Amino acid sequence: MGPRRALVLLSAVLLLVLTPSTASAHHPSRDREPQLLASGLSGGFGSTIGPDGALYVTEPSVGEISRIDPRTGEVTTFASGLPTNVSTGGAFGGAFDVAFVGGTAYALVTFVSEDVGGTFLDGIYRIDGPRTATLVVDIGTWAAAHPPTTSFFVPTGVQYAFEPYKGGFLVADGHHNRVYRVGLDASIAVQIAFENIVPTGLAVDGRTVFMAQAGPVPHLPENGKVVTFGPWSTTATTVASGAPLMVDVELGRGHQLYALAQGVWPLGGPEGSPAAPDTGQLLRVGRHGSLEVLANALDQPVSFQVIRGTAYVVTLGGEVWTVDLDGRHGHR
């Protein structure tokens, strides 16, 4: 299968979207109306909060990571020169996520390998300086040598997101349907494997892991879930469901869980179509598995972070929006 066909099919899996859910009939409070913090990024994807309290956002198409001041919205380039996939013109592949361990930044780079027309290796890169990075874990080669039991067409997989965990990382592979446990010594093992559920964003609370799952095409609402598992789990437990194709999950104050969905997928449209503009949602997970809409009409959101009582939502178009999570007038 050629890189062009692989790109089209894989985009259908990873440009994740949300069909409106009946999980909550409550409308977002006006106090939570999203506010634009920053714009002008060369696209956006993964994000994290750095040790300095700033927001860091990957820009896969140009191989950069930007630092954004969460108070002023000032954008500066933190790192550049990361691998991209020139065979796609930068349209897909590159640095999908960013995280810090012990004050050192790492980037998760995927879909840049030879099997999809690229010239680099997929894996975790350590940021050594503003323009230099070193591959420390070659995940793509390992994934190709240890294929999943589910069907796939990209041997190296597509590592969608990662999260610091016990001195290393947990890495979600949205194409191979599994989560890896990865050490900074380059060790790799399958932490947990799934059927075709498309794992996406991760959040860690002690030894408990929360994960968003998008669900396979045709993206039915019942397949979109937030699930949880532990260090020795062989299966995941559903925490909430009913919002298909969720892309991220995060914890806020008091261990409150939030989830993000990209928007309404155009049924009948070509594979690889992104969500319809202005249909994304930020959701709060209730105690009994409910999903409450805190903000809607988000334009193709892909990841978010929580700083105190504010969510910072990153969009595919290269914008960052803030949502007040502590609004007193909305449904609690």
Phi and psi in degrees as GROMACS dihedral restraints (atoms count N, CA, C in turn):
[ dihedral_restraints ]
;  ai    aj    ak    al  type     phi  dphi    fc
    3     4     5     6     1   -74.7    20    10
    4     5     6     7     1   162.8    20    10
    6     7     8     9     1   -59.4    20    10
    7     8     9    10     1   -36.8    20    10
    9    10    11    12     1   -64.1    20    10
   10    11    12    13     1   -44.4    20    10
   12    13    14    15     1   -67.0    20    10
   13    14    15    16     1   -40.2    20    10
   15    16    17    18     1   -61.5    20    10
   16    17    18    19     1   -40.0    20    10
   18    19    20    21     1   -62.6    20    10
   19    20    21    22     1   -44.7    20    10
   21    22    23    24     1   -62.2    20    10
   22    23    24    25     1   -47.2    20    10
   24    25    26    27     1   -68.2    20    10
   25    26    27    28     1   -40.4    20    10
   27    28    29    30     1   -69.4    20    10
   28    29    30    31     1   -36.2    20    10
   30    31    32    33     1   -60.6    20    10
   31    32    33    34     1   -32.3    20    10
   33    34    35    36     1   -63.3    20    10
   34    35    36    37     1   -30.5    20    10
   36    37    38    39     1   -81.8    20    10
   37    38    39    40     1   -36.8    20    10
   39    40    41    42     1  -103.1    20    10
   40    41    42    43     1   -16.5    20    10
   42    43    44    45     1   -83.8    20    10
   43    44    45    46     1    85.6    20    10
   45    46    47    48     1   -86.8    20    10
   46    47    48    49     1   150.4    20    10
   48    49    50    51     1  -144.8    20    10
   49    50    51    52     1   171.8    20    10
   51    52    53    54     1  -134.0    20    10
   52    53    54    55     1   125.9    20    10
   54    55    56    57     1   -85.6    20    10
   55    56    57    58     1   137.5    20    10
   57    58    59    60     1   -53.3    20    10
   58    59    60    61     1   135.5    20    10
   60    61    62    63     1  -101.8    20    10
   61    62    63    64     1   149.8    20    10
   63    64    65    66     1   -93.5    20    10
   64    65    66    67     1    12.0    20    10
   66    67    68    69     1   -65.3    20    10
   67    68    69    70     1   -26.4    20    10
   69    70    71    72     1  -145.0    20    10
   70    71    72    73     1   129.9    20    10
   72    73    74    75     1   -96.2    20    10
   73    74    75    76     1     2.7    20    10
   75    76    77    78     1   -82.4    20    10
   76    77    78    79     1   137.3    20    10
   78    79    80    81     1   -87.1    20    10
   79    80    81    82     1   146.8    20    10
   81    82    83    84     1   -61.3    20    10
   82    83    84    85     1   144.9    20    10
   84    85    86    87     1   -70.0    20    10
   85    86    87    88     1   147.3    20    10
   87    88    89    90     1   -63.2    20    10
   88    89    90    91     1   -24.3    20    10
   90    91    92    93     1   -64.1    20    10
   91    92    93    94     1   -20.1    20    10
   93    94    95    96     1  -103.5    20    10
   94    95    96    97     1    14.4    20    10
   96    97    98    99     1   -58.9    20    10
   97    98    99   100     1   125.2    20    10
   99   100   101   102     1   -57.9    20    10
  100   101   102   103     1   143.2    20    10
  102   103   104   105     1  -121.0    20    10
  103   104   105   106     1   134.0    20    10
  105   106   107   108     1   -72.7    20    10
  106   107   108   109     1   123.7    20    10
  108   109   110   111     1   -99.9    20    10
  109   110   111   112     1   -43.2    20    10
  111   112   113   114     1  -150.3    20    10
  112   113   114   115     1   151.6    20    10
  114   115   116   117     1  -148.2    20    10
  115   116   117   118     1   175.8    20    10
  117   118   119   120     1    89.5    20    10
  118   119   120   121     1     4.7    20    10
  120   121   122   123     1   -69.6    20    10
  121   122   123   124     1   156.2    20    10
  123   124   125   126     1   -83.6    20    10
  124   125   126   127     1    65.9    20    10
  126   127   128   129     1    79.1    20    10
  127   128   129   130     1   167.8    20    10
  129   130   131   132     1  -144.9    20    10
  130   131   132   133     1   157.2    20    10
  132   133   134   135     1  -150.1    20    10
  133   134   135   136     1  -101.8    20    10
  135   136   137   138     1   -77.2    20    10
  136   137   138   139     1   162.8    20    10
  138   139   140   141     1  -152.8    20    10
  139   140   141   142     1   161.5    20    10
  141   142   143   144     1  -158.1    20    10
  142   143   144   145     1   168.0    20    10
  144   145   146   147     1  -101.2    20    10
  145   146   147   148     1   126.4    20    10
  147   148   149   150     1   -82.9    20    10
  148   149   150   151     1   171.8    20    10
  150   151   152   153     1   -62.9    20    10
  151   152   153   154     1   -17.8    20    10
  153   154   155   156     1   -89.7    20    10
  154   155   156   157     1     2.0    20    10
  156   157   158   159     1    85.2    20    10
  157   158   159   160     1     0.8    20    10
  159   160   161   162     1   -87.7    20    10
  160   161   162   163     1   163.8    20    10
  162   163   164   165     1   -93.1    20    10
  163   164   165   166     1   133.5    20    10
  165   166   167   168     1  -118.1    20    10
  166   167   168   169     1   132.6    20    10
  168   169   170   171     1  -131.1    20    10
  169   170   171   172     1   133.5    20    10
  171   172   173   174     1   -84.2    20    10
  172   173   174   175     1   147.6    20    10
  174   175   176   177     1  -126.7    20    10
  175   176   177   178     1    87.0    20    10
  177   178   179   180     1   -57.9    20    10
  178   179   180   181     1   -38.4    20    10
  180   181   182   183     1   -66.9    20    10
  181   182   183   184     1   -23.7    20    10
  183   184   185   186     1  -116.5    20    10
  184   185   186   187     1     2.9    20    10
  186   187   188   189     1    67.0    20    10
  187   188   189   190     1    40.9    20    10
  189   190   191   192     1  -129.2    20    10
  190   191   192   193     1   160.8    20    10
  192   193   194   195     1  -126.9    20    10
  193   194   195   196     1   128.2    20    10
  195   196   197   198     1  -105.7    20    10
  196   197   198   199     1   146.0    20    10
  198   199   200   201     1  -100.9    20    10
  199   200   201   202     1   131.5    20    10
  201   202   203   204     1  -124.3    20    10
  202   203   204   205     1   125.0    20    10
  204   205   206   207     1   -70.1    20    10
  205   206   207   208     1   119.8    20    10
  207   208   209   210     1   -69.4    20    10
  208   209   210   211     1   -13.7    20    10
  210   211   212   213     1   -93.9    20    10
  211   212   213   214     1   -43.6    20    10
  213   214   215   216     1  -102.6    20    10
  214   215   216   217     1   -20.0    20    10
  216   217   218   219     1    81.5    20    10
  217   218   219   220     1     5.5    20    10
  219   220   221   222     1   -62.6    20    10
  220   221   222   223     1   132.6    20    10
  222   223   224   225     1  -110.7    20    10
  223   224   225   226     1   128.2    20    10
  225   226   227   228     1  -132.5    20    10
  226   227   228   229     1   152.0    20    10
  228   229   230   231     1   -79.5    20    10
  229   230   231   232     1   122.6    20    10
  231   232   233   234     1   -91.4    20    10
  232   233   234   235     1   -41.8    20    10
  234   235   236   237     1  -149.0    20    10
  235   236   237   238     1   146.6    20    10
  237   238   239   240     1  -141.4    20    10
  238   239   240   241     1   174.2    20    10
  240   241   242   243     1    83.1    20    10
  241   242   243   244     1    12.8    20    10
  243   244   245   246     1   -75.2    20    10
  244   245   246   247     1   154.7    20    10
  246   247   248   249     1   -60.6    20    10
  247   248   249   250     1   145.1    20    10
  249   250   251   252     1  -130.7    20    10
  250   251   252   253     1   172.1    20    10
  252   253   254   255     1  -105.0    20    10
  253   254   255   256     1   100.5    20    10
  255   256   257   258     1   -67.9    20    10
  256   257   258   259     1   -22.8    20    10
  258   259   260   261     1   -67.9    20    10
  259   260   261   262     1   -21.0    20    10
  261   262   263   264     1  -103.2    20    10
  262   263   264   265     1     8.1    20    10
  264   265   266   267     1    65.8    20    10
  265   266   267   268     1    23.7    20    10
  267   268   269   270     1    80.4    20    10
  268   269   270   271     1     4.3    20    10
  270   271   272   273     1   -73.0    20    10
  271   272   273   274     1   -24.2    20    10
  273   274   275   276     1  -153.6    20    10
  274   275   276   277     1   142.7    20    10
  276   277   278   279     1    98.2    20    10
  277   278   279   280     1   144.9    20    10
  279   280   281   282     1   136.3    20    10
  280   281   282   283     1  -152.0    20    10
  282   283   284   285     1   -77.8    20    10
  283   284   285   286     1   107.0    20    10
  285   286   287   288     1   -89.4    20    10
  286   287   288   289     1   -23.9    20    10
  288   289   290   291     1  -153.1    20    10
  289   290   291   292     1   165.3    20    10
  291   292   293   294     1  -142.8    20    10
  292   293   294   295     1   144.4    20    10
  294   295   296   297     1  -154.7    20    10
  295   296   297   298     1   161.7    20    10
  297   298   299   300     1  -118.3    20    10
  298   299   300   301     1   139.3    20    10
  300   301   302   303     1  -132.2    20    10
  301   302   303   304     1   119.6    20    10
  303   304   305   306     1    59.0    20    10
  304   305   306   307     1    33.1    20    10
  306   307   308   309     1    85.0    20    10
  307   308   309   310     1    -4.9    20    10
  309   310   311   312     1  -101.7    20    10
  310   311   312   313     1   135.8    20    10
  312   313   314   315     1   -88.6    20    10
  313   314   315   316     1   143.8    20    10
  315   316   317   318     1  -132.8    20    10
  316   317   318   319     1   147.2    20    10
  318   319   320   321     1  -118.6    20    10
  319   320   321   322     1   137.9    20    10
  321   322   323   324     1   -94.8    20    10
  322   323   324   325     1   114.8    20    10
  324   325   326   327     1  -113.0    20    10
  325   326   327   328     1   132.1    20    10
  327   328   329   330     1  -145.6    20    10
  328   329   330   331     1   162.7    20    10
  330   331   332   333     1    59.0    20    10
  331   332   333   334     1    40.0    20    10
  333   334   335   336     1  -124.2    20    10
  334   335   336   337     1     7.6    20    10
  336   337   338   339     1   -88.4    20    10
  337   338   339   340     1   172.1    20    10
  339   340   341   342     1   -63.1    20    10
  340   341   342   343     1   -31.2    20    10
  342   343   344   345     1   -68.5    20    10
  343   344   345   346     1   -12.3    20    10
  345   346   347   348     1  -120.6    20    10
  346   347   348   349     1    20.7    20    10
  348   349   350   351     1    89.0    20    10
  349   350   351   352     1     6.0    20    10
  351   352   353   354     1   -89.2    20    10
  352   353   354   355     1  -178.1    20    10
  354   355   356   357     1  -129.5    20    10
  355   356   357   358     1    12.5    20    10
  357   358   359   360     1  -122.5    20    10
  358   359   360   361     1  -175.0    20    10
  360   361   362   363     1  -110.8    20    10
  361   362   363   364     1   140.8    20    10
  363   364   365   366     1   -82.3    20    10
  364   365   366   367     1   137.8    20    10
  366   367   368   369     1   161.1    20    10
  367   368   369   370     1  -157.9    20    10
  369   370   371   372     1  -102.4    20    10
  370   371   372   373     1   125.4    20    10
  372   373   374   375     1  -110.4    20    10
  373   374   375   376     1   131.9    20    10
  375   376   377   378     1   -84.6    20    10
  376   377   378   379     1   132.1    20    10
  378   379   380   381     1   -82.9    20    10
  379   380   381   382     1   110.7    20    10
  381   382   383   384     1   -93.8    20    10
  382   383   384   385     1   -18.9    20    10
  384   385   386   387     1  -173.7    20    10
  385   386   387   388     1  -179.9    20    10
  387   388   389   390     1   -58.5    20    10
  388   389   390   391     1   -27.3    20    10
  390   391   392   393     1  -129.2    20    10
  391   392   393   394     1    12.4    20    10
  393   394   395   396     1  -131.8    20    10
  394   395   396   397     1   143.7    20    10
  396   397   398   399     1  -148.6    20    10
  397   398   399   400     1   149.9    20    10
  399   400   401   402     1  -124.5    20    10
  400   401   402   403     1   131.3    20    10
  402   403   404   405     1   -69.1    20    10
  403   404   405   406     1   122.0    20    10
  405   406   407   408     1  -111.3    20    10
  406   407   408   409     1   -22.1    20    10
  408   409   410   411     1  -139.5    20    10
  409   410   411   412     1   117.1    20    10
  411   412   413   414     1   -90.3    20    10
  412   413   414   415     1    89.2    20    10
  414   415   416   417     1   -77.0    20    10
  415   416   417   418     1   -37.0    20    10
  417   418   419   420     1   -60.8    20    10
  418   419   420   421     1   -45.9    20    10
  420   421   422   423     1   -64.1    20    10
  421   422   423   424     1   -41.4    20    10
  423   424   425   426     1   -63.2    20    10
  424   425   426   427     1   -43.7    20    10
  426   427   428   429     1   -62.2    20    10
  427   428   429   430     1   -39.7    20    10
  429   430   431   432     1   -66.2    20    10
  430   431   432   433     1   -33.1    20    10
  432   433   434   435     1   -81.0    20    10
  433   434   435   436     1   -15.9    20    10
  435   436   437   438     1  -130.2    20    10
  436   437   438   439     1    71.2    20    10
  438   439   440   441     1   -65.1    20    10
  439   440   441   442     1   154.0    20    10
  441   442   443   444     1   -77.4    20    10
  442   443   444   445     1   170.0    20    10
  444   445   446   447     1   -84.2    20    10
  445   446   447   448     1   -18.8    20    10
  447   448   449   450     1   -81.3    20    10
  448   449   450   451     1   163.6    20    10
  450   451   452   453     1   -69.3    20    10
  451   452   453   454     1   149.4    20    10
  453   454   455   456     1  -158.1    20    10
  454   455   456   457     1   162.0    20    10
  456   457   458   459     1  -132.5    20    10
  457   458   459   460     1    -4.5    20    10
  459   460   461   462     1  -112.1    20    10
  460   461   462   463     1   104.9    20    10
  462   463   464   465     1   -57.0    20    10
  463   464   465   466     1   -34.1    20    10
  465   466   467   468     1   -83.1    20    10
  466   467   468   469     1    -5.6    20    10
  468   469   470   471     1    75.1    20    10
  469   470   471   472     1  -177.0    20    10
  471   472   473   474     1  -135.4    20    10
  472   473   474   475     1   102.0    20    10
  474   475   476   477     1   -80.3    20    10
  475   476   477   478     1   110.2    20    10
  477   478   479   480     1   -85.0    20    10
  478   479   480   481     1   -41.7    20    10
  480   481   482   483     1  -153.5    20    10
  481   482   483   484     1   157.5    20    10
  483   484   485   486     1  -142.0    20    10
  484   485   486   487     1   162.2    20    10
  486   487   488   489     1  -146.0    20    10
  487   488   489   490     1   134.1    20    10
  489   490   491   492     1   -57.4    20    10
  490   491   492   493     1   139.8    20    10
  492   493   494   495     1  -158.7    20    10
  493   494   495   496     1   114.3    20    10
  495   496   497   498     1    51.3    20    10
  496   497   498   499     1    49.0    20    10
  498   499   500   501     1    81.5    20    10
  499   500   501   502     1    -6.0    20    10
  501   502   503   504     1  -131.9    20    10
  502   503   504   505     1  -133.1    20    10
  504   505   506   507     1  -144.6    20    10
  505   506   507   508     1   153.5    20    10
  507   508   509   510     1  -102.1    20    10
  508   509   510   511     1   135.7    20    10
  510   511   512   513     1  -126.5    20    10
  511   512   513   514     1   123.7    20    10
  513   514   515   516     1   -91.5    20    10
  514   515   516   517     1   123.6    20    10
  516   517   518   519     1  -103.1    20    10
  517   518   519   520     1   105.3    20    10
  519   520   521   522     1   -71.5    20    10
  520   521   522   523     1   -16.9    20    10
  522   523   524   525     1   -96.8    20    10
  523   524   525   526     1   -39.1    20    10
  525   526   527   528     1   -89.0    20    10
  526   527   528   529     1    -0.3    20    10
  528   529   530   531     1    56.2    20    10
  529   530   531   532     1    53.2    20    10
  531   532   533   534     1  -158.7    20    10
  532   533   534   535     1   165.1    20    10
  534   535   536   537     1  -116.9    20    10
  535   536   537   538     1   128.8    20    10
  537   538   539   540     1   -97.6    20    10
  538   539   540   541     1   149.7    20    10
  540   541   542   543     1  -104.8    20    10
  541   542   543   544     1   120.9    20    10
  543   544   545   546     1  -122.4    20    10
  544   545   546   547     1   132.4    20    10
  546   547   548   549     1  -102.1    20    10
  547   548   549   550     1   156.7    20    10
  549   550   551   552     1   -71.7    20    10
  550   551   552   553     1    -8.1    20    10
  552   553   554   555     1   -86.8    20    10
  553   554   555   556     1    11.6    20    10
  555   556   557   558     1    77.7    20    10
  556   557   558   559     1     9.0    20    10
  558   559   560   561     1   -72.6    20    10
  559   560   561   562     1   144.3    20    10
  561   562   563   564     1  -139.1    20    10
  562   563   564   565     1   134.5    20    10
  564   565   566   567     1  -146.6    20    10
  565   566   567   568     1   153.5    20    10
  567   568   569   570     1   -78.3    20    10
  568   569   570   571     1   116.4    20    10
  570   571   572   573     1   -75.0    20    10
  571   572   573   574     1   -45.2    20    10
  573   574   575   576     1  -159.1    20    10
  574   575   576   577     1   141.9    20    10
  576   577   578   579     1  -119.7    20    10
  577   578   579   580     1   153.5    20    10
  579   580   581   582     1  -131.7    20    10
  580   581   582   583     1   170.9    20    10
  582   583   584   585     1   -75.3    20    10
  583   584   585   586     1  -166.3    20    10
  585   586   587   588     1   -76.7    20    10
  586   587   588   589     1    81.8    20    10
  588   589   590   591     1  -117.1    20    10
  589   590   591   592     1    -9.9    20    10
  591   592   593   594     1    59.1    20    10
  592   593   594   595     1    77.7    20    10
  594   595   596   597     1   -67.3    20    10
  595   596   597   598     1   142.3    20    10
  597   598   599   600     1  -127.7    20    10
  598   599   600   601     1  -109.7    20    10
  600   601   602   603     1   -72.7    20    10
  601   602   603   604     1   155.1    20    10
  603   604   605   606     1  -128.1    20    10
  604   605   606   607     1   152.3    20    10
  606   607   608   609     1  -144.8    20    10
  607   608   609   610     1   142.0    20    10
  609   610   611   612     1  -119.9    20    10
  610   611   612   613     1   132.9    20    10
  612   613   614   615     1  -129.1    20    10
  613   614   615   616     1    92.0    20    10
  615   616   617   618     1    68.5    20    10
  616   617   618   619     1  -120.4    20    10
  618   619   620   621     1   -97.6    20    10
  619   620   621   622     1     2.0    20    10
  621   622   623   624     1   -95.5    20    10
  622   623   624   625     1   131.4    20    10
  624   625   626   627     1  -111.0    20    10
  625   626   627   628     1   132.1    20    10
  627   628   629   630     1  -108.6    20    10
  628   629   630   631     1   142.4    20    10
  630   631   632   633     1  -140.7    20    10
  631   632   633   634     1   138.4    20    10
  633   634   635   636     1   -89.2    20    10
  634   635   636   637     1   139.8    20    10
  636   637   638   639     1  -126.4    20    10
  637   638   639   640     1   134.3    20    10
  639   640   641   642     1   -82.7    20    10
  640   641   642   643     1   -32.4    20    10
  642   643   644   645     1    84.2    20    10
  643   644   645   646     1   152.2    20    10
  645   646   647   648     1   -78.3    20    10
  646   647   648   649     1   164.5    20    10
  648   649   650   651     1   -55.1    20    10
  649   650   651   652     1   132.4    20    10
  651   652   653   654     1   -96.9    20    10
  652   653   654   655     1    30.2    20    10
  654   655   656   657     1    61.4    20    10
  655   656   657   658     1    51.0    20    10
  657   658   659   660     1   -70.7    20    10
  658   659   660   661     1   145.8    20    10
  660   661   662   663     1   -56.0    20    10
  661   662   663   664     1   -38.3    20    10
  663   664   665   666     1   -68.8    20    10
  664   665   666   667     1   -13.6    20    10
  666   667   668   669     1   -92.3    20    10
  667   668   669   670     1   -11.7    20    10
  669   670   671   672     1   -87.5    20    10
  670   671   672   673     1   118.1    20    10
  672   673   674   675     1  -142.7    20    10
  673   674   675   676     1   160.8    20    10
  675   676   677   678     1  -108.4    20    10
  676   677   678   679     1   127.1    20    10
  678   679   680   681     1  -125.6    20    10
  679   680   681   682     1   169.0    20    10
  681   682   683   684     1  -138.9    20    10
  682   683   684   685     1   151.1    20    10
  684   685   686   687     1  -154.0    20    10
  685   686   687   688     1   164.5    20    10
  687   688   689   690     1  -116.6    20    10
  688   689   690   691     1  -174.5    20    10
  690   691   692   693     1   -60.5    20    10
  691   692   693   694     1   -30.2    20    10
  693   694   695   696     1  -114.7    20    10
  694   695   696   697     1    14.9    20    10
  696   697   698   699     1   -71.6    20    10
  697   698   699   700     1   142.1    20    10
  699   700   701   702     1  -106.8    20    10
  700   701   702   703     1   -13.5    20    10
  702   703   704   705     1  -136.3    20    10
  703   704   705   706     1   160.9    20    10
  705   706   707   708     1  -103.4    20    10
  706   707   708   709     1   151.3    20    10
  708   709   710   711     1  -105.1    20    10
  709   710   711   712     1   132.2    20    10
  711   712   713   714     1   -71.8    20    10
  712   713   714   715     1   129.9    20    10
  714   715   716   717     1   -97.4    20    10
  715   716   717   718     1   -43.0    20    10
  717   718   719   720     1  -155.3    20    10
  718   719   720   721     1   152.2    20    10
  720   721   722   723     1  -149.5    20    10
  721   722   723   724     1   168.9    20    10
  723   724   725   726     1   112.1    20    10
  724   725   726   727     1     2.3    20    10
  726   727   728   729     1  -123.6    20    10
  727   728   729   730     1    93.2    20    10
  729   730   731   732     1   -64.7    20    10
  730   731   732   733     1   147.5    20    10
  732   733   734   735     1    60.7    20    10
  733   734   735   736     1    47.1    20    10
  735   736   737   738     1   -70.4    20    10
  736   737   738   739     1   143.2    20    10
  738   739   740   741     1  -108.6    20    10
  739   740   741   742     1   -17.3    20    10
  741   742   743   744     1  -157.7    20    10
  742   743   744   745     1   159.9    20    10
  744   745   746   747     1  -145.6    20    10
  745   746   747   748     1   139.7    20    10
  747   748   749   750     1  -145.0    20    10
  748   749   750   751     1   159.5    20    10
  750   751   752   753     1  -105.5    20    10
  751   752   753   754     1   141.8    20    10
  753   754   755   756     1  -118.2    20    10
  754   755   756   757     1  -154.7    20    10
  756   757   758   759     1   -58.7    20    10
  757   758   759   760     1   142.2    20    10
  759   760   761   762     1    62.9    20    10
  760   761   762   763     1    25.7    20    10
  762   763   764   765     1    63.4    20    10
  763   764   765   766     1    22.3    20    10
  765   766   767   768     1   -67.1    20    10
  766   767   768   769     1   135.6    20    10
  768   769   770   771     1  -100.2    20    10
  769   770   771   772     1   135.8    20    10
  771   772   773   774     1  -126.9    20    10
  772   773   774   775     1   156.0    20    10
  774   775   776   777     1  -137.7    20    10
  775   776   777   778     1   158.1    20    10
  777   778   779   780     1  -130.1    20    10
  778   779   780   781     1   136.7    20    10
  780   781   782   783     1  -128.6    20    10
  781   782   783   784     1   144.2    20    10
  783   784   785   786     1   -77.9    20    10
  784   785   786   787     1   -35.0    20    10
  786   787   788   789     1   145.5    20    10
  787   788   789   790     1  -173.2    20    10
  789   790   791   792     1   -78.7    20    10
  790   791   792   793     1   119.7    20    10
  792   793   794   795     1   -78.4    20    10
  793   794   795   796     1   133.1    20    10
  795   796   797   798     1   -72.9    20    10
  796   797   798   799     1    94.9    20    10
  798   799   800   801     1   -57.5    20    10
  799   800   801   802     1   134.6    20    10
  801   802   803   804     1    85.4    20    10
  802   803   804   805     1    -7.6    20    10
  804   805   806   807     1   -78.0    20    10
  805   806   807   808     1   172.3    20    10
  807   808   809   810     1   -68.0    20    10
  808   809   810   811     1   148.7    20    10
  810   811   812   813     1   -58.5    20    10
  811   812   813   814     1   139.2    20    10
  813   814   815   816     1    95.9    20    10
  814   815   816   817     1    -5.0    20    10
  816   817   818   819     1   -64.7    20    10
  817   818   819   820     1   133.8    20    10
  819   820   821   822     1   -74.1    20    10
  820   821   822   823     1   174.8    20    10
  822   823   824   825     1   -62.4    20    10
  823   824   825   826     1   153.6    20    10
  825   826   827   828     1   -62.3    20    10
  826   827   828   829     1   143.3    20    10
  828   829   830   831     1   -58.0    20    10
  829   830   831   832     1   145.8    20    10
  831   832   833   834     1    61.4    20    10
  832   833   834   835     1    36.6    20    10
  834   835   836   837     1  -125.6    20    10
  835   836   837   838     1     5.3    20    10
  837   838   839   840     1   -73.5    20    10
  838   839   840   841     1   160.3    20    10
  840   841   842   843     1  -140.1    20    10
  841   842   843   844     1   142.6    20    10
  843   844   845   846     1  -103.3    20    10
  844   845   846   847     1   130.4    20    10
  846   847   848   849     1  -125.0    20    10
  847   848   849   850     1   144.3    20    10
  849   850   851   852     1  -104.7    20    10
  850   851   852   853     1   132.5    20    10
  852   853   854   855     1   -86.8    20    10
  853   854   855   856     1   123.5    20    10
  855   856   857   858     1   -82.8    20    10
  856   857   858   859     1   170.5    20    10
  858   859   860   861     1   -64.0    20    10
  859   860   861   862     1   -29.0    20    10
  861   862   863   864     1  -111.3    20    10
  862   863   864   865     1    28.7    20    10
  864   865   866   867     1    86.4    20    10
  865   866   867   868     1     9.7    20    10
  867   868   869   870     1   -79.3    20    10
  868   869   870   871     1   161.5    20    10
  870   871   872   873     1  -125.9    20    10
  871   872   873   874     1   116.1    20    10
  873   874   875   876     1  -103.5    20    10
  874   875   876   877     1   128.4    20    10
  876   877   878   879     1   -76.3    20    10
  877   878   879   880     1   118.0    20    10
  879   880   881   882     1   -94.6    20    10
  880   881   882   883     1   -33.4    20    10
  882   883   884   885     1  -150.6    20    10
  883   884   885   886     1   137.7    20    10
  885   886   887   888     1  -128.6    20    10
  886   887   888   889     1  -174.6    20    10
  888   889   890   891     1    60.9    20    10
  889   890   891   892     1    26.1    20    10
  891   892   893   894     1   -75.8    20    10
  892   893   894   895     1   141.3    20    10
  894   895   896   897     1   -93.2    20    10
  895   896   897   898     1    93.2    20    10
  897   898   899   900     1    52.4    20    10
  898   899   900   901     1    58.8    20    10
  900   901   902   903     1   -70.6    20    10
  901   902   903   904     1   149.6    20    10
  903   904   905   906     1  -126.4    20    10
  904   905   906   907     1   -25.8    20    10
  906   907   908   909     1  -158.2    20    10
  907   908   909   910     1   166.6    20    10
  909   910   911   912     1  -155.9    20    10
  910   911   912   913     1   162.9    20    10
  912   913   914   915     1  -135.0    20    10
  913   914   915   916     1   157.7    20    10
  915   916   917   918     1  -118.2    20    10
  916   917   918   919     1   123.8    20    10
  918   919   920   921     1  -118.9    20    10
  919   920   921   922     1   112.6    20    10
  921   922   923   924     1    51.5    20    10
  922   923   924   925     1  -117.9    20    10
  924   925   926   927     1  -102.1    20    10
  925   926   927   928     1    23.9    20    10
  927   928   929   930     1  -128.9    20    10
  928   929   930   931     1   135.0    20    10
  930   931   932   933     1   -95.1    20    10
  931   932   933   934     1   137.8    20    10
  933   934   935   936     1  -113.5    20    10
  934   935   936   937     1   110.9    20    10
  936   937   938   939     1  -105.7    20    10
  937   938   939   940     1   126.1    20    10
  939   940   941   942     1  -100.1    20    10
  940   941   942   943     1   137.9    20    10
  942   943   944   945     1  -113.1    20    10
  943   944   945   946     1   158.0    20    10
  945   946   947   948     1   -58.4    20    10
  946   947   948   949     1   -30.9    20    10
  948   949   950   951     1   -78.4    20    10
  949   950   951   952     1    -0.2    20    10
  951   952   953   954     1    88.6    20    10
  952   953   954   955     1    33.2    20    10
  954   955   956   957     1  -118.8    20    10
  955   956   957   958     1   157.8    20    10
  957   958   959   960     1  -126.0    20    10
  958   959   960   961     1   125.4    20    10
  960   961   962   963     1  -117.2    20    10
  961   962   963   964     1   146.8    20    10
  963   964   965   966     1  -108.0    20    10
  964   965   966   967     1   146.1    20    10
  966   967   968   969     1  -132.2    20    10
  967   968   969   970     1   125.3    20    10
  969   970   971   972     1   -74.5    20    10
  970   971   972   973     1   116.6    20    10
  972   973   974   975     1   -87.5    20    10
  973   974   975   976     1   -10.3    20    10
  975   976   977   978     1  -105.1    20    10
  976   977   978   979     1    18.8    20    10
  978   979   980   981     1   -54.0    20    10
  979   980   981   982     1   129.4    20    10
  981   982   983   984     1   -84.9    20    10
  982   983   984   985     1   -11.1    20    10
  984   985   986   987     1  -103.8    20    10
  985   986   987   988     1    -6.9    20    10
  987   988   989   990     1   -83.1    20    10
  988   989   990   991     1   170.9    20    10
  990   991   992   993     1   -65.2    20    10
  991   992   993   994     1   131.8    20    10
